[in-house]
């Protein structure tokens, strides 16, 4: 059978495009090299808990169009991300707010907190030359040393003095007692998990799993008039210009025979010595309850370790520095010559997209392609 569209990858970009193409009467085949749909937002039920297999995903957006679109496919709970930072056993509120400043310096009023930050920012003269100077120029030395430095170095695998300043263009500093990390108009987690939401997007569409497009590219290309490709752009061109750099994440998961491990969905470990960047306790994304409102007797935790990507690893987020930006521009020039192929999503566009931005990008492409 000949399809109008072959969609490579069943993550958010691919699923949104496939749904919209089907709505327009197009024939669509979706393939994915994993044994499951939904890409990195895949969730599976373990001990009654919706377990985020490829890391925690918290939906948040100020884009009303995206919110109205995605809530057709799932009801969202009212989860608000309020992570805790653990620095050698000291606990601090995130994002940086009056609770953080009170714990750090003993200040009580916003005026006192602002004065303390201004006093510490003064050590940076002129334009910040690296991430360390940029962070200190925004929040001061104390917060940088305890809550930024170690976490950032673990996340990027590089010393903060070696990282470009633009990675931390801004750090949220709130002179209020507001622990809402994203502060977005719309936020939450799909009731029943992300996989159910993506299933609803792909309803009535043919999906084939455990299929590696690049291994059988000629065969698959012959099956469709056009290809929507959401894999890594450098892999598509067989790394002919060199490898783009990514960061990867490794997870150590444990099922614990206790109802509560850390009392919060996310705790960041901000000292350099602790090898993991954070611990996720999945049940707290849904308030520790199952679908019927019952307390769950067990819990699941995931320790996250950031690592340099190498072939065979899952690429999680691109290293958007100047060197990789130039290499991506060269690959993009090649991609633009592929008349039958549309490159989309975090890997296809080599962009650190949040979920709402992926959906917005896919909807924009649908308007151009399916008009």
C-alpha positions as CSV (number, residue, x, y, z in Angstrom):
1,X,0.0,0.0,0.0
2,X,1.2,3.5,-0.8
3,X,0.7,6.1,2.0
4,X,0.5,9.8,1.8
5,X,2.8,10.2,4.8
6,X,5.3,8.0,6.6
7,X,5.8,9.4,10.1
8,X,9.1,8.3,11.6
9,X,8.8,8.5,15.4
10,X,5.7,8.4,17.6
11,X,6.7,11.1,20.0
12,X,4.6,14.3,20.3
13,X,5.7,15.8,17.0
14,X,5.0,12.7,15.0
15,X,1.8,11.9,16.8
16,X,0.4,15.4,16.4
17,X,1.3,15.5,12.7
18,X,-0.2,12.0,12.1
19,X,-3.4,12.9,13.8
20,X,-3.8,16.1,11.8
21,X,-3.0,14.4,8.5
22,X,-5.6,11.7,9.2
23,X,-8.2,14.4,10.0
24,X,-7.5,15.9,6.6
25,X,-8.2,12.5,5.0
26,X,-4.6,11.5,4.4
27,X,-3.3,8.0,4.7
28,X,-0.6,7.7,7.4
29,X,1.8,5.1,8.6
30,X,3.7,5.7,11.9
31,X,6.8,3.7,12.7
32,X,9.1,3.8,15.7
33,X,12.3,1.9,16.5
34,X,11.2,1.5,20.2
35,X,8.9,-1.2,21.3
36,X,6.5,1.5,22.5
37,X,4.8,4.7,21.3
38,X,5.1,8.2,22.8
39,X,8.9,8.7,22.5
40,X,10.5,10.2,25.7
41,X,7.1,11.0,27.3
42,X,6.2,7.3,27.5
43,X,4.7,6.3,30.8
44,X,3.9,2.8,31.9
45,X,1.9,1.5,34.9
46,X,4.1,0.0,37.6
47,X,2.7,-0.8,41.1
48,X,-0.3,1.3,40.2
49,X,2.0,4.3,39.5
50,X,2.3,6.0,36.1
51,X,6.1,5.6,35.8
52,X,7.9,8.1,33.5
53,X,10.4,5.7,31.9
54,X,12.5,8.3,30.1
55,X,12.5,10.9,32.7
56,X,10.0,13.2,34.3
57,X,7.8,15.3,31.9
58,X,5.7,18.1,33.4
59,X,3.5,19.8,30.9
60,X,3.4,23.6,31.2
61,X,2.5,26.3,28.7
62,X,1.3,29.9,28.2
63,X,0.1,29.0,24.7
64,X,-3.7,28.8,24.8
65,X,-3.9,27.3,21.3
66,X,-1.6,24.5,22.4
67,X,-3.5,23.9,25.6
68,X,-6.9,23.8,23.9
69,X,-5.4,21.4,21.4
70,X,-3.8,18.9,23.7
71,X,-6.6,18.8,26.2
72,X,-8.8,17.2,23.5
73,X,-6.7,14.1,24.1
74,X,-6.3,14.0,27.9
75,X,-7.6,15.6,31.1
76,X,-4.8,17.1,33.1
77,X,-4.4,17.2,36.8
78,X,-3.4,20.3,38.7
79,X,0.2,19.3,39.4
80,X,2.6,22.2,40.1
81,X,6.3,21.7,39.9
82,X,7.9,22.8,43.1
83,X,11.3,21.1,43.3
84,X,13.5,21.0,46.4
85,X,17.3,21.5,46.2
86,X,19.4,19.3,48.5
87,X,22.9,20.7,49.1
88,X,24.8,18.3,51.4
89,X,21.6,17.7,53.5
90,X,20.5,21.4,53.5
91,X,17.1,21.8,51.8
92,X,16.3,24.9,49.7
93,X,13.2,25.9,47.8
94,X,13.3,26.1,44.0
95,X,13.0,28.4,42.1
96,X,15.0,30.9,44.1
97,X,12.5,32.8,46.2
98,X,12.0,34.2,49.7
99,X,12.1,30.8,51.3
100,X,15.5,30.2,49.6
101,X,16.9,33.6,50.7
102,X,15.7,33.2,54.3
103,X,17.3,29.7,54.5
104,X,20.5,31.0,52.9
105,X,21.0,34.3,54.7
106,X,18.3,34.6,57.4
107,X,16.7,37.6,55.6
108,X,13.0,38.1,56.1
109,X,11.9,40.9,53.8
110,X,12.2,41.2,50.0
111,X,14.2,44.4,50.5
112,X,16.8,42.6,52.6
113,X,17.0,39.8,50.0
114,X,17.4,42.2,47.1
115,X,20.2,44.0,48.9
116,X,22.1,40.8,49.7
117,X,21.9,39.7,46.0
118,X,23.0,43.1,44.8
119,X,25.9,43.1,47.2
120,X,27.1,39.7,46.0
121,X,26.5,40.4,42.3
122,X,29.0,43.3,42.5
123,X,32.0,41.0,42.2
124,X,31.4,40.6,38.5
125,X,32.7,43.6,36.6
126,X,31.7,44.1,32.9
127,X,30.2,41.5,30.6
128,X,30.1,37.9,32.0
129,X,32.6,35.8,30.1
130,X,31.3,32.3,31.1
131,X,28.5,30.6,32.9
132,X,30.0,31.0,36.3
133,X,30.3,34.8,35.9
134,X,26.8,35.0,34.3
135,X,25.2,33.1,37.2
136,X,27.0,35.2,39.9
137,X,25.9,38.4,38.1
138,X,22.3,37.2,38.4
139,X,22.1,35.6,41.9
140,X,25.3,36.2,43.7
141,X,28.1,34.0,44.9
142,X,26.4,32.0,47.7
143,X,23.5,30.8,45.7
144,X,25.8,30.1,42.7
145,X,28.1,27.9,44.9
146,X,25.4,25.9,46.6
147,X,22.5,25.7,44.2
148,X,23.9,26.3,40.6
149,X,27.5,25.2,40.3
150,X,27.5,21.5,41.2
151,X,24.2,20.7,39.5
152,X,25.2,22.5,36.3
153,X,28.6,20.8,36.1
154,X,27.0,17.4,36.5
155,X,24.3,18.2,33.9
156,X,26.8,19.4,31.3
157,X,29.9,17.4,32.2
158,X,32.0,20.6,32.1
159,X,33.4,23.1,34.5
160,X,31.1,26.2,34.8
161,X,34.1,28.4,33.7
162,X,34.2,26.4,30.4
163,X,30.5,26.8,29.7
164,X,29.2,29.7,27.7
165,X,27.3,32.4,29.6
166,X,24.2,32.2,27.3
167,X,23.3,28.8,28.8
168,X,22.1,30.7,31.9
169,X,20.6,33.8,30.3
170,X,18.4,34.2,33.3
171,X,17.8,32.5,36.6
172,X,14.4,32.9,38.1
173,X,14.7,35.2,41.2
174,X,11.5,35.8,43.0
175,X,11.2,38.2,45.9
176,X,8.0,36.4,46.9
177,X,7.2,33.1,48.6
178,X,6.1,31.5,45.3
179,X,7.3,27.9,44.8
180,X,5.6,27.4,41.4
181,X,8.7,26.7,39.2
182,X,7.1,27.2,35.8
183,X,4.6,29.9,36.7
184,X,2.7,29.0,33.5
185,X,-0.9,29.7,32.8
186,X,-1.6,26.0,32.1
187,X,0.2,23.1,33.8
188,X,-0.3,19.6,34.9
189,X,0.2,15.9,34.1
190,X,-2.3,13.9,31.9
191,X,-4.6,11.8,34.0
192,X,-3.8,8.2,33.2
193,X,-0.3,9.1,31.9
194,X,1.2,10.4,28.7
195,X,1.1,7.1,26.8
196,X,-2.7,7.2,27.0
197,X,-2.7,10.7,25.6
198,X,-0.5,9.7,22.7
199,X,-2.7,6.6,22.1
200,X,-5.7,9.0,21.7
201,X,-3.7,11.1,19.2
202,X,-2.9,8.0,17.2
203,X,-6.3,6.4,17.3
204,X,-7.3,4.8,14.0
205,X,-3.7,5.3,12.6
206,X,-1.5,2.3,11.6
207,X,1.5,2.1,13.9
208,X,4.4,-0.3,13.6
209,X,6.9,-0.6,16.5
210,X,10.4,-2.0,16.6
211,X,11.0,-0.6,13.1
212,X,14.3,1.2,12.4
213,X,13.7,3.5,9.5
214,X,17.4,4.2,8.7
215,X,18.1,0.4,8.4
216,X,15.4,0.0,5.8
217,X,15.2,3.5,4.4
218,X,14.8,2.8,0.7
219,X,12.0,0.3,1.4
220,X,10.1,2.7,3.7
221,X,10.7,5.7,1.4
222,X,9.0,3.8,-1.4
223,X,5.9,3.3,0.7
224,X,5.0,7.0,1.0
225,X,4.8,10.2,-0.9
226,X,6.4,12.2,1.9
227,X,8.3,11.4,5.1
228,X,8.0,13.2,8.5
229,X,11.3,12.4,10.2
230,X,11.7,13.1,13.9
231,X,14.9,11.3,14.5
232,X,18.4,12.8,14.8
233,X,19.2,14.9,11.8
234,X,22.9,13.9,11.7
235,X,21.9,10.2,11.9
236,X,19.7,10.7,8.8
237,X,22.7,11.8,6.8
238,X,24.9,9.0,8.3
239,X,27.0,11.5,10.3
240,X,28.6,12.6,7.0
241,X,29.5,16.0,8.3
242,X,30.4,14.8,11.8
243,X,28.5,14.1,15.0
244,X,26.3,16.7,16.6
245,X,26.7,16.6,20.4
246,X,23.9,15.6,22.8
247,X,23.6,15.1,26.5
248,X,22.1,11.8,27.6
249,X,20.6,10.7,30.8
250,X,20.9,7.3,32.6
251,X,18.3,6.2,35.2
252,X,18.6,3.9,38.2
253,X,15.0,2.9,39.1
254,X,13.9,1.3,42.4
255,X,10.5,0.1,43.6
256,X,10.4,0.7,47.4
257,X,8.2,-1.1,49.8
258,X,7.2,2.1,51.6
259,X,4.6,4.8,50.8
260,X,7.0,7.8,50.8
261,X,10.7,8.2,50.0
262,X,11.3,12.0,49.8
263,X,7.9,13.7,50.0
264,X,8.2,15.5,46.7
265,X,8.2,14.6,43.0
266,X,11.6,16.1,42.3
267,X,14.6,16.7,44.6
268,X,17.7,18.2,42.9
269,X,21.1,17.3,44.4
270,X,23.2,20.4,43.8
271,X,26.6,19.4,45.3
272,X,29.2,18.1,42.9
273,X,30.0,15.1,45.0
274,X,26.6,13.4,44.7
275,X,26.8,11.5,41.4
276,X,23.2,11.9,40.4
277,X,21.6,15.2,39.4
278,X,18.2,14.5,40.9
279,X,15.8,11.9,42.3
280,X,12.3,11.7,40.9
281,X,9.5,10.1,43.0
282,X,6.9,9.3,40.4
283,X,3.8,8.9,42.5
284,X,3.9,12.6,43.6
285,X,3.1,13.7,40.1
286,X,-0.4,12.4,40.9
287,X,-0.5,13.2,44.6
288,X,0.3,9.7,45.7
289,X,-3.1,8.4,44.6
290,X,-4.3,5.9,42.0
291,X,-7.2,6.7,39.6
292,X,-9.8,6.0,42.2
293,X,-8.2,8.3,44.8
294,X,-6.7,5.5,46.9
295,X,-3.3,5.9,48.6
296,X,-0.6,3.8,46.9
297,X,1.3,1.6,49.4
298,X,4.6,1.5,47.4
299,X,6.7,4.1,45.7
300,X,9.1,4.2,42.7
301,X,12.2,6.4,42.6
302,X,14.6,7.2,39.7
303,X,18.1,8.6,40.2
304,X,19.1,10.6,37.1
305,X,22.7,10.6,35.9
306,X,23.7,13.1,33.2
307,X,26.2,11.8,30.7
308,X,27.9,12.6,27.4
309,X,26.0,11.0,24.5
310,X,27.7,8.3,22.4
311,X,26.2,6.3,19.6
312,X,23.8,3.7,21.1
313,X,22.7,6.0,23.9
314,X,19.4,7.9,23.8
315,X,20.1,11.5,22.8
316,X,18.1,13.7,25.3
317,X,19.0,17.2,24.6
318,X,21.2,19.0,22.1
319,X,24.3,20.9,23.2
320,X,23.3,24.2,21.6
321,X,26.7,25.9,21.7
322,X,28.3,27.8,18.8
323,X,30.3,24.9,17.4
324,X,27.2,22.6,17.2
325,X,25.1,25.4,15.9
326,X,27.4,25.8,12.9
327,X,27.4,22.0,12.3
328,X,23.6,21.9,12.6
329,X,23.3,24.8,10.0
330,X,25.3,22.6,7.6
331,X,23.0,19.6,8.2
332,X,20.0,21.9,7.8
333,X,21.2,23.0,4.4
334,X,21.3,19.3,3.4
335,X,17.9,18.7,4.9
336,X,16.4,21.6,2.9
337,X,17.4,19.8,-0.3
338,X,15.4,16.7,0.7
339,X,12.2,17.4,-1.2
340,X,10.2,14.5,0.2
341,X,11.3,14.8,3.8
342,X,10.2,17.2,6.6
343,X,12.5,17.2,9.7
344,X,10.7,18.0,13.0
345,X,11.0,17.8,16.7
346,X,13.8,18.1,19.2
347,X,16.2,15.8,17.3
348,X,15.1,16.6,13.8
349,X,15.5,20.3,14.4
350,X,18.4,20.0,17.0
351,X,16.5,22.2,19.4
352,X,15.9,22.0,23.2
353,X,12.1,22.1,22.9
354,X,9.7,21.9,25.8
355,X,6.6,19.8,25.1
356,X,4.4,22.7,24.3
357,X,6.9,24.1,21.8
358,X,7.1,20.7,20.1
359,X,3.3,20.6,19.7
360,X,3.3,24.3,18.5
361,X,6.0,23.5,16.0
362,X,4.1,20.4,14.7
363,X,0.8,22.4,14.4
364,X,2.6,25.1,12.5
365,X,4.0,22.5,10.1
366,X,0.5,20.9,9.7
367,X,-0.9,24.3,8.7
368,X,1.7,24.8,6.0
369,X,1.8,21.2,4.8
370,X,-1.9,20.1,5.0
371,X,-3.5,23.4,4.0
